[in-house]
Amino acid sequence: MVSLTPRAQQILAVLLSAKAAMPLSQVAEALGIPERAVRYDLELGSVWLKHQGLKLETQSGVGAWIKGSQADKVQASRRLGSLHVSQLNLNPEDRRVVALAILLGAGEPGQACDYERLTELLGISHRTAYSDLVDLRKYLAAKDVTLSRRADGSFHIQGPEVALREIAFRLMERWGAERVWKYLRAGPDSPDAELYRLELGSVGCFVATLLAHVDPEPLVRAVQAGQESMKASFAEPDVFPLLLKLALLVRRVLKGYVTVEPVLDTALLSTLPEAAAAASVARGIENAYGCRLPTGEVSLITLYVLATKTATHPGSPAMPEDVLSKLAGHIVDDLVSDVSDRLGLDLGVDSMLREDLRAHLKPVLIRLAFSMKIRNPLEDQVREDYPILYRVVEAAASEVVAPLVGPVPSSELAYLTMHFGAALERAPRFTGQRLKALVVCSSGIATSRILASRLEREFSRLDVVDIRPTASVDISKLPDVDLVVSTTPLQCEVPVVVVNPLLPAGDLSALAEKLRALERKGLTEPSTATRAALTPSRMRSSLCLAELLHHGLVSVSLPVQDSEQAIREAGRLLVLDGAVEERYVEAMVRTYREVGPYIVIAAGVALPHARPEDGAIRVGLSVVTLADPVPFGHRTNDPVSVVFAFAGIDYFSHLRAFTELASLFRDPERLAAVRQARTADELLTVILSAVT
């Protein structure tokens, strides 16, 4: 039997669960790997599939799919999910991950980690095992953790308890905190257990045994109680890392490994609302697991809570002002001012940007102060699509944030860049002074006029006041212009940008940079070209609410029995519109069962959704208002009377619609009007007028 790599195992799991052909780019995006890696591993996967009586089919422009009977596909999925790490062809990185997990206590409890176990489990020689352990020793030493060999030949790691837990958390985070948590919470007897095993793969499931024998449900209840005590909810993506860290804490405490010394100043803690939430979480843990948490562990929980982003909702009481909130507010003021100066526009008037940054920056400051790194799955895409804006934010953060808490890592910079990118998308279009340009061209008149027309079309603030051939230009007698765009180099007092007459992408970018420089000198508003240079093409082409919503996607005063029926009714509209497959609706319900109240994102408003690979065909949004509100399980935002069901296909194509929805959710009066709408026309009018 052919041995699969862990990556090939996950690729086949995605294709086996798909109902139709999947483009390889979509498979790559679902797994967070390059498309070329998918192509490479599919060659190995096709051989494995043949042994299961199945055939891998591919077609250019369509994608890949697995051909065979449904019974054979089900059987193959079960075999795929039951593969142990010892049955996989592990690359060096995966081998080191498994070895480190064993050293931290994964796998069979009480079983010593020695050369014999490593070579048997990983299918490697003593020499390879020795080489892997040398690499691990270097990795651990950088984290103040030592790897030593005992007299009996077994290996042992030793170091600060906080450091050991952080290493274990980083291992699990490789597969995504949300995926690992859902796998743990489902349990082996859940109908969805096989699905989660396939999502994680054998290596991910093996690493997850670091949390074996920890019942996750009490932690969910403890975190919900903590949210109630501080009258705010943890942002949905951030709550899963928090839950994993708490599960690690419980696992280690139950095994007798505790943190005694506080990691935070206890005098500072008393001033923070998060401290009360942490104390509530600690009480829930003590009561549920029958253990006592010393001051150091409670302090650690407080640090975890502080490092987790919270989201207050319209109508919710504001959290008390504290010293960290004040510091975050001052930094936001300076950061927005610095970025505005560098861009040549005033973002300080955007109250939504300030509010979002303030909520975002408080946990960022804690993470930076305690060197708590985070994984940003969007980092590469943000840096690729916002190259100019990323550099601007990076420079501003080095001036404003770094002197206070040290250098800001790229993962945090990418999140900050996304906030500023959203603000640029909201920025009003320019209505004031225009820039004047002279076009100097060495080609014929037709080429010159094409260049001038292209300039005015691409840069709406730019007026081409004259076109002159190169041979007749007198640089001492230029007209009154702000800029010269020339196809040949010129020496004059007015700024000159040399371009190709056809204006390729590189020349457009250079022009945008020059316009931005001119604006910084004396103008206060950005040109459309500058905003275009700072906003990614995916954002510029993302859909707005007016493009997504129509009469077939809204339903008014719908009677439902419970929350799940409400989700299914909203999902049914997406199916009828062709935006999703039917399985996407069940995936939304399954997500709600797993994350529960976290989809209730404002008072009386739920936003159910699932992953793109769960059956999303294109971006879609539906709205259902309920005849009678129903509870979704949220402590402060229940009952729900409005359900927005959403489907996305990537990270960017829906950003504009979400920005507009955020504006709606922040306006209690508009939300009230949405609830009171009695016809589809009235509902659409209220929603779309709220964002125009």
NORPE-V218777 format. One record per residue. N is the residue number from 1. OMEGA is omega in whole degrees, -180 to 180 (NA if undefined). Layout:
n: (N N)
omega: (OMEGA OMEGA)
This chain:
n: (1 2 3 4 5 6 7 8 9 10 11 12 13 14 15 16 17 18 19 20 21 22 23 24 25 26 27 28 29 30 31 32 33 34 35 36 37 38 39 40 41 42 43 44 45 46 47 48 49 50 51 52 53 54 55 56 57 58 59 60 61 62 63 64 65 66 67 68 69 70 71 72 73 74 75 76 77 78 79 80 81 82 83 84 85 86 87 88 89 90 91 92 93 94 95 96 97 98 99 100 101 102 103 104 105 106 107 108 109 110 111 112 113 114 115 116 117 118 119 120 121 122 123 124 125 126 127 128 129 130 131 132 133 134 135 136 137 138 139 140 141 142 143 144 145 146 147 148 149 150 151 152 153 154 155 156 157 158 159 160 161 162 163 164 165 166 167 168 169 170 171 172 173 174 175 176 177 178 179 180 181 182 183 184 185 186 187 188 189 190 191 192 193 194 195 196 197 198 199 200 201 202 203 204 205 206 207 208 209 210 211 212 213 214 215 216 217 218 219 220 221 222 223 224 225 226 227 228 229 230 231 232 233 234 235 236 237 238 239 240 241 242 243 244 245 246 247 248 249 250 251 252 253 254 255 256 257 258 259 260 261 262 263 264 265 266 267 268 269 270 271 272 273 274 275 276 277 278 279 280 281 282 283 284 285 286 287 288 289 290 291 292 293 294 295 296 297 298 299 300 301 302 303 304 305 306 307 308 309 310 311 312 313 314 315 316 317 318 319 320 321 322 323 324 325 326 327 328 329 330 331 332 333 334 335 336 337 338 339 340 341 342 343 344 345 346 347 348 349 350 351 352 353 354 355 356 357 358 359 360 361 362 363 364 365 366 367 368 369 370 371 372 373 374 375 376 377 378 379 380 381 382 383 384 385 386 387 388 389 390 391 392 393 394 395 396 397 398 399 400 401 402 403 404 405 406 407 408 409 410 411 412 413 414 415 416 417 418 419 420 421 422 423 424 425 426 427 428 429 430 431 432 433 434 435 436 437 438 439 440 441 442 443 444 445 446 447 448 449 450 451 452 453 454 455 456 457 458 459 460 461 462 463 464 465 466 467 468 469 470 471 472 473 474 475 476 477 478 479 480 481 482 483 484 485 486 487 488 489 490 491 492 493 494 495 496 497 498 499 500 501 502 503 504 505 506 507 508 509 510 511 512 513 514 515 516 517 518 519 520 521 522 523 524 525 526 527 528 529 530 531 532 533 534 535 536 537 538 539 540 541 542 543 544 545 546 547 548 549 550 551 552 553 554 555 556 557 558 559 560 561 562 563 564 565 566 567 568 569 570 571 572 573 574 575 576 577 578 579 580 581 582 583 584 585 586 587 588 589 590 591 592 593 594 595 596 597 598 599 600 601 602 603 604 605 606 607 608 609 610 611 612 613 614 615 616 617 618 619 620 621 622 623 624 625 626 627 628 629 630 631 632 633 634 635 636 637 638 639 640 641 642 643 644 645 646 647 648 649 650 651 652 653 654 655 656 657 658 659 660 661 662 663 664 665 666 667 668 669 670 671 672 673 674 675 676 677 678 679 680 681 682 683 684 685 686 687 688 689 690 691 692)
omega: (180 179 178 168 177 -180 177 178 -179 178 179 179 179 -178 179 -180 -179 179 -179 179 180 172 -179 177 179 175 -179 -179 -180 -177 180 -179 178 180 180 177 177 -179 -178 -175 178 177 177 -179 -179 178 179 -179 179 178 178 -179 -178 -180 176 179 175 178 -180 180 -180 180 -178 175 -178 -176 179 -179 179 180 178 178 179 180 179 178 180 178 -180 -179 -177 -180 177 -179 -179 -179 -178 175 -173 172 -177 -179 179 178 -179 177 -180 180 179 178 178 180 -180 175 179 179 -178 -179 176 -179 -176 177 178 -178 -177 -179 -180 -178 180 -176 -174 179 -177 179 176 -178 178 178 179 180 179 -179 175 178 179 -180 178 179 -178 -179 179 180 179 178 -178 175 -177 179 -178 -179 -179 177 -180 -180 -174 174 -176 179 179 -177 180 -180 -180 179 180 178 179 179 -180 177 -178 -177 177 -179 -179 -177 -179 -179 -180 -178 -180 177 -180 -176 -179 -179 -175 -176 -179 176 -178 -176 -178 179 -178 176 179 180 -178 -173 -174 -180 178 179 179 178 -179 177 171 -180 180 175 173 178 -175 -172 177 178 177 180 180 179 177 177 177 177 -179 -177 179 173 177 180 172 178 -171 -179 -174 -174 -178 172 178 -179 178 180 178 178 175 178 -180 -179 -178 180 -180 178 176 179 -175 173 -175 -176 178 177 178 177 -177 177 177 -177 -175 -178 -171 176 179 180 178 178 179 178 178 177 -179 178 179 179 -179 -178 -175 -173 176 179 177 -179 177 -177 -179 180 178 177 179 177 178 178 178 -179 180 -177 -179 -178 177 -180 173 -174 178 -180 179 178 -179 175 -179 177 179 -173 179 178 178 178 178 179 178 -180 178 179 -178 -178 179 179 -179 179 179 180 -178 -180 -177 177 -176 175 -179 -180 -178 -178 179 178 -179 -179 -180 179 -180 177 -178 -169 -178 176 178 180 178 -179 -180 -178 -177 176 179 -179 177 176 178 -176 -179 -170 -177 -180 179 -178 179 -173 177 -172 -178 -178 179 -180 178 180 179 180 180 180 179 179 -171 -172 -174 180 -177 -174 178 -177 179 -178 -176 180 178 179 -180 177 178 179 180 177 -180 176 177 179 177 178 179 -172 -180 179 -174 178 -174 -174 179 177 -180 -177 172 177 177 -172 180 -179 -178 -176 -179 179 -180 -178 175 179 -180 180 180 179 -177 178 -178 -176 -170 179 -173 174 174 -174 -180 175 -178 175 -176 -174 -174 -178 173 -174 178 -177 179 175 -179 -178 177 -171 172 175 -172 176 176 -180 177 175 179 -177 180 178 -178 173 180 -175 167 -178 -178 176 174 -173 -179 179 176 179 179 177 179 178 -180 178 178 179 178 -180 180 -176 -176 -178 -174 -177 179 172 176 179 179 179 179 180 -177 -177 -177 -180 -180 179 -179 -178 -179 -172 176 -178 -178 179 -176 -172 171 -173 -179 -177 177 177 -171 175 -177 176 177 -179 -176 -176 -177 177 178 179 -178 180 178 178 180 178 177 178 -179 -180 180 -179 -177 170 -179 -179 178 180 179 177 176 179 180 178 178 179 -176 -177 172 -170 -177 177 175 -166 176 -179 178 -175 177 180 178 -180 176 -179 179 -177 179 177 177 180 177 179 -179 178 175 -179 177 170 -172 178 177 -180 179 179 175 179 179 -173 -175 -174 174 -8 -178 179 179 180 172 177 -172 173 178 -179 177 -176 -168 -170 -180 -171 -179 179 180 175 179 177 179 177 178 -177 -179 -176 -177 -179 179 178 178 179 176 -179 -174 -179 -176 177 179 178 -179 -179 179 180 -179 -177 -175 177 -179 -174 178 NA)
